[in-house]
Amino acid sequence: MPGTVIIGSQWGDEGKGKVTDFYGETADLVVRYQGGNNAGHTVVVGDRKMKFHLLPSGIMRAKHVFIGAGVVIDPRVLKKELENLEKIGKEVHLTIDPRAHIIFPWHNLEDGAQENEHGGEKIGTTGRGIGPAYADKCYRTGIRFEDLINEKRLKQKVEKVYPFKKKLLEKTFGVKIKETADEIFNQYNELGKEFLQYVGDVSLEVNEALDSGKNVMFEGAQGTFLDNDFGTYPYVTSSHPISGGVATGVGMAINKISRIIGIVKAYTTRVGEGPFPTELTGRVGDDLREKGQEYGTTTGRPRRVGWLDIPLLRTSMRLNGFTEIALTKLDVLSGFEKLKVAISYSHSGKTFDYFPYSMRSVEKAQVQYREFEGFTLSGKEKKFKDLPKSAQNYIKFIEEKMGVPIKLVSLGPERSQTILVD
């Protein structure tokens, strides 16, 4: 059975956690393919709300979950997530690829120091060390999971990297690293001993599962427009959340993916800096933020909010090849008298139906909107036909502009607050 990929179509925070958890009921394996603990997802089951930053959300359905080579892992964070699952009696079936890179304390310090160096041009990173860890990966100086779980190799790696990082932090950024090399080694060596049980060749196991007809679901972090190449650079993440990132992040051929589900939030949000053409800064924006509880899972930062953006979504469609759409947080729009949707941009006498490749064009673009009648949901809607006519029109418009069917509509965080569309 070919694989299924869950992709955030906007700037992240579209509700991937809930959708992955929902579809995960029929999955045999759930695989994380990129990113680190700089993003999170929330899964609500009954009165229990669980927040994850590294573990795939399929863990709540007791699925076998995998962390692929394209992920950077902070073992301190992973330990806490595993302990939280142990507290609620959740059984863990986890495999971590030995090629995945590890975040160390110096990465956190580098992240913060580099962000301060940007001054008024800050990227808006979370300070979790993700970017510096990926940079070390590209510099070929990174420490991988296979090193973490081997005491001798870990000691050699730390002794080699630590002096350079200490010098870099203290001489370049004026930041003191508190721990000694031995202290960091001892802490990470203990973590490595704990995590040794989870090592496995994710690429091999996932490919074997696909070849044997198992249902494999792939889950990323962030969203399309935080992609390192195709996002709003430099206000992006350090990896590739788009569907093509699955192949390199897991180690598999792209033709083993046939179902690509684009998660579209019924409006638009982003965290951090960077252009945001449909951003709302007044009372409507504040109301939207509060109704949607738009605060970062990882940092708690207020998210910037705005109207739905069709040019953004059209471009996301081109980059990912969605076969279907899951529309989330429609309930947040309930009660607004009027809604707006961006249908095109204009800049220097030109009209754009897609998100411009030039960040200057994005920043200068004027947005053309279409207005829609608002709607009020009762909370009792179970089928598409139960939705108010104006809500149905809103959904059909998105579907028409995207050119692929909307198969799922989410009306709240609970699994039960979901409409499957025929």
VMD Tcl script that draws the C-alpha trace (Angstrom):
set ca {
  {0.00 0.00 0.00}
  {1.54 3.36 -1.01}
  {2.34 5.89 1.70}
  {0.28 8.82 2.92}
  {1.83 12.18 3.72}
  {0.32 14.88 5.95}
  {1.55 18.35 4.89}
  {0.88 21.77 6.37}
  {-0.08 23.97 3.41}
  {0.58 27.36 5.02}
  {3.10 28.49 7.68}
  {2.50 25.62 10.06}
  {0.09 25.31 13.00}
  {-2.68 24.14 10.66}
  {-3.79 21.33 12.96}
  {-1.61 18.53 11.58}
  {-1.54 16.83 14.97}
  {-5.26 16.27 15.08}
  {-5.52 15.21 11.44}
  {-2.59 12.80 11.74}
  {-4.11 11.36 14.89}
  {-7.49 11.02 13.14}
  {-6.17 9.27 10.05}
  {-3.66 7.39 12.17}
  {-6.40 5.02 13.32}
  {-5.91 3.00 10.12}
  {-2.13 3.43 9.88}
  {0.28 0.65 10.74}
  {3.26 2.99 11.09}
  {3.62 6.76 11.59}
  {6.90 8.32 10.52}
  {8.37 11.75 11.31}
  {10.64 12.89 8.46}
  {12.06 16.37 9.26}
  {12.37 19.23 11.72}
  {13.04 19.16 15.42}
  {11.47 20.31 18.67}
  {11.07 23.86 17.32}
  {7.50 22.98 16.39}
  {4.81 21.10 18.21}
  {1.44 19.51 17.73}
  {-1.39 18.98 20.15}
  {-3.58 15.89 20.29}
  {-6.81 15.99 22.30}
  {-8.35 12.68 23.38}
  {-11.32 13.08 25.70}
  {-10.27 15.35 28.55}
  {-6.58 14.68 27.94}
  {-4.46 17.12 25.93}
  {-1.00 15.93 24.91}
  {1.65 18.15 23.33}
  {4.45 16.63 21.29}
  {7.53 18.22 19.76}
  {9.45 15.20 18.50}
  {7.31 12.08 18.80}
  {4.84 11.54 15.95}
  {1.24 12.01 17.04}
  {0.46 8.40 16.11}
  {1.98 7.50 19.46}
  {-1.39 8.25 21.10}
  {-2.95 5.39 19.14}
  {-0.21 3.00 20.29}
  {1.16 2.81 16.75}
  {4.73 1.93 15.92}
  {6.28 5.36 15.35}
  {9.56 6.23 13.64}
  {11.91 9.21 13.71}
  {13.74 9.44 10.40}
  {17.24 10.58 9.46}
  {15.97 14.02 8.42}
  {14.99 14.93 12.00}
  {17.31 16.66 14.48}
  {16.75 15.30 17.98}
  {17.19 16.99 21.33}
  {17.43 13.88 23.58}
  {16.57 15.96 26.65}
  {13.21 16.85 25.11}
  {12.61 13.32 23.85}
  {13.22 11.96 27.35}
  {10.53 14.27 28.78}
  {8.01 13.27 26.14}
  {8.62 9.58 26.80}
  {8.28 10.16 30.56}
  {4.96 11.98 30.03}
  {3.64 9.00 28.07}
  {4.83 6.62 30.78}
  {2.90 8.64 33.38}
  {-0.40 8.05 31.55}
  {0.37 4.39 30.88}
  {0.91 4.69 27.13}
  {2.97 1.90 25.59}
  {5.74 3.18 23.33}
  {6.81 1.49 20.09}
  {9.57 3.75 18.77}
  {12.40 3.38 16.26}
  {15.02 6.10 15.70}
  {17.26 6.19 12.66}
  {20.98 6.09 13.55}
  {21.61 8.81 10.94}
  {19.47 11.43 12.74}
  {21.53 14.31 14.14}
  {21.61 15.33 17.81}
  {21.13 18.76 19.38}
  {23.65 19.69 22.09}
  {23.68 22.62 24.57}
  {26.05 24.59 22.34}
  {23.43 24.55 19.59}
  {20.91 26.30 21.86}
  {23.48 28.95 22.76}
  {24.46 29.45 19.11}
  {20.83 29.83 18.13}
  {20.18 32.58 20.63}
  {23.48 34.34 19.96}
  {22.98 34.38 16.19}
  {19.45 35.68 16.58}
  {20.73 38.55 18.72}
  {23.32 39.34 16.04}
  {20.51 39.93 13.53}
  {19.35 42.94 15.55}
  {16.30 44.48 13.88}
  {16.32 41.74 11.21}
  {15.61 38.82 13.51}
  {14.37 35.59 11.93}
  {12.14 34.73 14.88}
  {13.68 31.36 15.75}
  {12.54 29.44 18.81}
  {16.07 29.23 20.23}
  {15.85 25.43 20.34}
  {19.12 24.92 18.46}
  {17.55 23.53 15.30}
  {19.31 25.73 12.76}
  {22.82 25.31 14.22}
  {22.31 21.53 14.41}
  {21.34 21.40 10.74}
  {24.28 23.70 9.94}
  {26.68 21.27 11.64}
  {25.09 18.48 9.63}
  {25.93 20.36 6.43}
  {29.41 21.24 7.72}
  {29.89 17.50 8.33}
  {30.77 18.10 11.97}
  {27.47 16.90 13.46}
  {27.02 14.18 16.05}
  {24.47 11.56 15.07}
  {22.22 9.18 16.98}
  {24.60 6.31 16.22}
  {27.29 8.29 18.10}
  {25.00 9.11 21.02}
  {24.39 5.44 21.77}
  {28.08 4.45 21.55}
  {30.01 5.60 24.63}
  {33.47 5.55 23.05}
  {32.41 7.38 19.89}
  {30.36 9.92 21.83}
  {33.35 10.79 24.02}
  {35.58 11.20 20.96}
  {33.03 13.41 19.21}
  {32.36 15.65 22.21}
  {36.08 16.08 22.90}
  {36.61 17.09 19.29}
  {33.64 19.45 18.87}
  {33.49 21.06 22.32}
  {36.70 23.17 22.15}
  {35.67 24.63 18.80}
  {32.15 25.48 19.98}
  {33.45 26.97 23.23}
  {35.85 29.20 21.30}
  {33.16 30.19 18.79}
  {30.65 31.11 21.47}
  {33.04 32.97 23.75}
  {35.26 34.73 21.21}
  {32.69 35.49 18.51}
  {29.45 35.97 20.42}
  {30.69 36.68 23.93}
  {28.54 33.85 25.32}
  {29.86 31.54 28.02}
  {29.10 27.84 27.84}
  {28.48 26.75 31.44}
  {28.98 23.01 31.16}
  {32.37 21.38 30.75}
  {32.99 18.83 28.03}
  {32.90 16.06 30.65}
  {29.59 17.27 32.06}
  {27.98 17.29 28.61}
  {29.43 13.88 27.80}
  {28.15 12.38 31.05}
  {24.66 13.80 30.56}
  {24.38 12.66 26.95}
  {26.02 9.31 27.60}
  {23.27 8.49 30.09}
  {20.65 9.55 27.54}
  {22.34 7.38 24.94}
  {22.13 4.35 27.22}
  {18.40 4.98 27.70}
  {17.75 5.36 23.98}
  {19.88 2.45 22.74}
  {16.76 0.27 22.73}
  {15.16 2.45 20.06}
  {17.82 2.35 17.33}
  {16.88 0.85 13.98}
  {17.29 1.42 10.24}
  {14.17 3.51 9.61}
  {14.80 3.65 5.87}
  {14.97 -0.13 5.62}
  {12.04 -0.85 7.94}
  {9.73 1.71 6.34}
  {10.52 0.50 2.83}
  {9.91 -3.09 3.85}
  {6.60 -2.08 5.40}
  {5.52 -0.27 2.23}
  {6.58 -3.19 0.04}
  {4.58 -5.61 2.19}
  {1.41 -3.53 1.78}
  {1.29 -1.85 5.17}
  {-0.33 1.55 5.63}
  {2.45 4.03 6.39}
  {1.73 7.64 7.32}
  {4.39 10.35 7.12}
  {4.23 13.41 9.34}
  {6.35 16.55 9.23}
  {6.68 19.70 11.28}
  {6.03 23.33 10.31}
  {4.37 24.17 7.00}
  {5.12 24.62 3.32}
  {6.10 28.30 3.46}
  {8.70 27.63 6.11}
  {10.55 25.34 3.69}
  {14.24 26.23 3.53}
  {14.17 26.57 -0.28}
  {10.62 27.51 -1.19}
  {9.42 29.36 1.90}
  {9.62 33.07 2.71}
  {13.41 33.00 2.99}
  {15.18 33.91 5.24}
  {12.18 33.67 7.57}
  {12.04 29.90 7.24}
  {13.02 26.73 9.05}
  {16.21 24.76 8.36}
  {14.66 21.71 6.71}
  {12.11 20.73 4.08}
  {8.49 20.30 5.27}
  {7.19 19.92 1.69}
  {6.25 16.50 0.32}
  {9.59 16.07 -1.44}
  {11.27 16.20 1.96}
  {9.75 12.83 2.85}
  {11.96 10.92 0.41}
  {15.21 12.43 1.67}
  {14.15 12.60 5.31}
  {13.24 8.92 5.49}
  {15.35 7.39 2.73}
  {12.84 6.13 0.17}
  {11.71 6.64 -3.40}
  {9.09 9.30 -4.13}
  {6.97 6.86 -6.15}
  {6.07 5.08 -2.92}
  {3.88 8.03 -1.96}
  {0.46 8.26 -3.58}
  {-1.73 10.12 -1.08}
  {-0.72 13.64 -0.09}
  {-3.12 15.34 2.31}
  {-2.80 19.11 2.50}
  {-3.88 20.60 5.81}
  {-5.54 23.97 5.21}
  {-6.50 26.10 8.18}
  {-9.74 27.99 7.41}
  {-7.77 31.21 7.89}
  {-4.01 31.88 7.98}
  {-1.46 32.16 10.78}
  {2.28 32.34 11.16}
  {4.76 32.54 14.04}
  {7.86 34.69 13.91}
  {8.97 37.31 11.43}
  {8.51 37.54 7.67}
  {5.98 38.73 5.10}
  {2.30 37.96 5.68}
  {0.08 39.58 3.00}
  {-3.32 38.91 4.62}
  {-2.30 39.71 8.20}
  {-4.93 41.28 10.44}
  {-3.62 43.60 13.14}
  {-6.79 45.20 14.53}
  {-9.76 44.03 16.56}
  {-10.81 41.37 14.05}
  {-7.33 39.89 14.22}
  {-7.37 39.91 18.02}
  {-10.77 38.21 18.06}
  {-9.58 35.60 15.60}
  {-6.46 34.90 17.66}
  {-8.41 34.48 20.89}
  {-11.15 32.34 19.36}
  {-8.57 30.09 17.73}
  {-6.25 30.12 20.77}
  {-3.45 30.94 18.39}
  {-0.44 30.64 20.65}
  {2.61 28.55 19.82}
  {2.70 24.97 21.16}
  {6.45 25.21 21.66}
  {6.99 28.81 22.75}
  {3.56 30.13 23.75}
  {4.14 33.13 21.47}
  {1.01 34.80 20.05}
  {0.61 33.79 16.42}
  {0.03 36.40 13.76}
  {-3.37 35.86 12.14}
  {-4.99 36.77 8.83}
  {-7.57 35.87 6.23}
  {-7.31 32.78 4.06}
  {-4.89 33.25 1.16}
  {-5.71 31.48 -2.14}
  {-2.51 32.49 -4.01}
  {-0.52 31.02 -1.12}
  {-2.53 27.80 -1.29}
  {-2.24 27.53 -5.07}
  {1.54 27.68 -4.75}
  {1.45 25.16 -1.93}
  {-0.53 22.87 -4.22}
  {2.16 23.19 -6.91}
  {4.98 22.44 -4.47}
  {3.33 19.46 -2.79}
  {0.91 17.87 -5.27}
  {-1.97 17.48 -2.84}
  {-4.41 14.72 -3.71}
  {-6.93 15.96 -1.15}
  {-7.48 18.66 1.46}
  {-8.30 18.52 5.16}
  {-9.85 21.84 6.23}
  {-9.26 22.65 9.89}
  {-10.53 25.15 12.47}
  {-13.66 26.08 10.54}
  {-15.33 26.49 13.94}
  {-13.06 29.45 14.75}
  {-14.73 31.47 11.98}
  {-18.17 30.85 13.47}
  {-19.84 34.07 14.54}
  {-18.01 36.49 12.25}
  {-20.48 38.57 10.25}
  {-18.26 38.80 7.17}
  {-15.26 36.81 6.01}
  {-12.62 37.68 3.45}
  {-10.44 35.51 1.24}
  {-7.43 36.73 -0.73}
  {-7.87 35.82 -4.40}
  {-4.86 37.58 -5.99}
  {-2.04 40.07 -5.42}
  {-0.97 43.06 -7.47}
  {2.43 44.72 -7.61}
  {3.97 47.17 -10.13}
  {0.97 46.87 -12.41}
  {1.04 43.06 -12.47}
  {-1.50 40.65 -11.01}
  {-0.32 37.48 -9.32}
  {-2.53 34.41 -8.88}
  {0.33 32.61 -7.14}
  {2.61 33.50 -4.26}
  {5.46 35.54 -5.81}
  {8.95 34.03 -5.73}
  {10.46 37.42 -4.89}
  {10.17 38.40 -1.24}
  {10.26 42.06 -2.27}
  {7.15 41.47 -4.40}
  {5.43 39.72 -1.49}
  {6.23 42.58 0.89}
  {4.98 45.22 -1.55}
  {1.97 43.31 -2.87}
  {-1.55 44.69 -2.65}
  {-4.13 42.02 -1.85}
  {-7.43 41.63 -3.71}
  {-10.15 40.05 -1.58}
  {-13.48 38.39 -2.08}
  {-16.02 38.81 0.72}
  {-18.19 35.99 2.04}
  {-21.19 35.89 4.31}
  {-20.30 34.69 7.78}
  {-21.91 31.72 9.50}
  {-22.67 30.41 12.96}
  {-22.15 26.76 13.85}
  {-24.30 25.00 16.43}
  {-21.69 22.44 17.40}
  {-24.02 19.60 16.43}
  {-23.01 19.31 12.78}
  {-22.11 15.73 11.86}
  {-22.33 15.83 8.06}
  {-21.50 18.35 5.36}
  {-25.18 18.95 4.68}
  {-25.65 19.97 8.34}
  {-23.39 22.98 7.89}
  {-24.96 26.40 7.24}
  {-25.23 27.19 3.54}
  {-22.73 30.04 3.82}
  {-20.20 27.67 5.41}
  {-20.77 25.19 2.60}
  {-20.16 27.96 0.05}
  {-16.93 28.93 1.78}
  {-15.69 25.33 1.66}
  {-16.73 24.81 -1.97}
  {-14.91 27.99 -3.00}
  {-11.66 26.74 -1.45}
  {-12.11 23.36 -3.09}
  {-12.73 24.96 -6.49}
  {-9.65 27.20 -6.26}
  {-7.40 24.38 -5.06}
  {-8.60 21.95 -7.72}
  {-8.71 18.95 -5.37}
  {-11.48 17.67 -3.09}
  {-11.85 18.60 0.56}
  {-12.28 15.23 2.23}
  {-12.25 16.28 5.89}
  {-13.60 19.30 7.77}
  {-12.50 19.80 11.38}
  {-14.86 21.63 13.74}
  {-12.80 21.38 16.92}
  {-9.83 19.64 18.55}
  {-11.64 16.41 19.49}
  {-11.57 13.39 17.18}
  {-15.37 13.41 17.25}
  {-15.52 17.00 15.95}
  {-14.76 15.90 12.43}
  {-16.83 15.71 9.26}
  {-15.79 13.32 6.49}
  {-16.98 14.61 3.12}
  {-18.14 12.12 0.49}
}
mol new
graphics top color blue
foreach p $ca { graphics top sphere $p radius 0.5 }
foreach p [lrange $ca 0 end-1] q [lrange $ca 1 end] { graphics top cylinder $p $q radius 0.2 }
display resetview
